[in-house]
Amino acid sequence: PRMIWKSSSVCRTACSLLILALFSICTLAASAQTHYLGNDLSYVNQMEDCGAVYRENGAAKDGYQLFADHGTNLVRVRLWVDPSRQNNLTQPAGVKAQYSGLEDVRETIRRSKDAGMQVLLDFHYSDFWADPGRQVVPSRWAGIASVTNVLADSVYAYTADVLTSLEADGLMPELVQVGNETNPGMLIYQGMNSEFDGTGFVSSDWGRQ
């Protein structure tokens, strides 16, 4: 897949390995499109489970097909490493414990491709929203957040595992986005408090990343 970089790369060591991994495990080259009309459909599965119905001219219609029929040719989907915070929420019947994890992303990619659209997979490298004020290291890596070479290896291994798994299921995305809203850096904080603010500052030095 082609890669979209927002501001800069994740840890330098991981990036060089990541590029090699993407080229080695990707067997489907992106088509020669010069223009994309994209939409982020990360919420569609969850909204449907919550009872939302997508309609066109009053008739119920598959949400993905609705976008495809109106010109969308690229679906963006976010991926959180371990969105286990959602497990504490009280959900209505039929609503899954987690969304934006790998299994939910599989469903989004499958449905997008079934509707004839390509996919841009966005690795947030976080368990929660990653934005300029909140770039929190996933909980599984919190203990190595300040050990740059070990963190880099972990980011690489995780990325390669995800893409290898998707490829095995015929769900390889055509494009990959590394990080989300990364202007101040990535993997900046070790944890997050009850107000969802980053805690345990590690580094925002791009020389580390």
Protein Blocks (a to p, Z undefined) as FASTA:
>chain_A
ZZddehiacdfklmmmmmmmmmmmpmbdcdfbfbdcdddfklmmmmmmnopacdeehiac
dfklmmmmnopabdcddddfblmklmmpccdehiafbehilklmmmmmmmmmmnopacdd
ddfkpabdcdfklccddfklmmmmmmmklmmmmmmmmmmmmmmmmmmnopacfbdcedeh
klnoghkbfbdcfkopaehifbfcfklZZ
